[in-house]
Amino acid sequence: MKKFLLVSLFSAFVSFGGSAFAQAVDSSSPDGLVKTVTQQVVDAVKSDKSIQQGDISHITQLVNEKILPYTDFRRTTQLAMGRNWRTATPEQQNAVVEQFKMLLIRTYSGALAQVKDQQIQYKPFRMNPDDTDTVVRSTVMNNGSPIELDYRLYKTPQGWRVYDINVLGAWLIQAYQQQFNEQIQQHGVDGLIQFLTQRNQQLAAGKQS
């Protein structure tokens, strides 16, 4: 179950590069967006043995094509940093975003191999016409065990974008806020960048060993 949760986390938030499939999903509907993108990611993983084996280049390509257009990872990083985001320079902000994205790719790439026959049940979706922030709720059945999986989206001029996810009651942004804040309080924003960079290097070395 834990590995599938990591897959869900990865699939919802990691983003890189451009998109080849941006026109294939109707982003005007929050629940329709989540359902379509989730199914595309699952189908892609099941059909690509390289992804199942944790190939970083194939995983990056998957993220390029299926996930980036419908997430706002910069907003995710900004909220995770809290007030510290405003004190960071544009260069520092960009560095944190990129290192955080790479951290999620390297941390969760191996878990993609665990995507098999999980069933996703979406809860009834309700939203007021003037809402600009909403949550799409679902339950994933994994070996008979129900897993709560919710997506928070906000409305942009380009359509709805995912920026936070809740797995078993834990929201991603909240989970990283304390760690980010501690690093910045002790070592500054550059210290956070260094921490994320070093962690990425450690994970890369572990993959190669």
BELLIN-V591563 format. One line per field, one symbol per residue. psi: psi as a letter, one per 20 degrees, with the letter a starting at -180 (. if undefined). A space follows every 10 residues. Layout:
# BELLIN-V591563
psi = ???
This chain:
# BELLIN-V591563
psi = gghhhhgggg hhhpqqbapi khiipojiog hhgggggghg ggggghiohg ghjkohhhgg gggghhggij qnhghggghh hcihhhiqrh ggghgggghg ghghghhjgh ihiioekqpp ppqppppqhj piprppqrpp ookippppoq ppqqprhiaq ppiqqooljo pgghhigggg gggghhjrhh hgggggghhh hghghhhi.
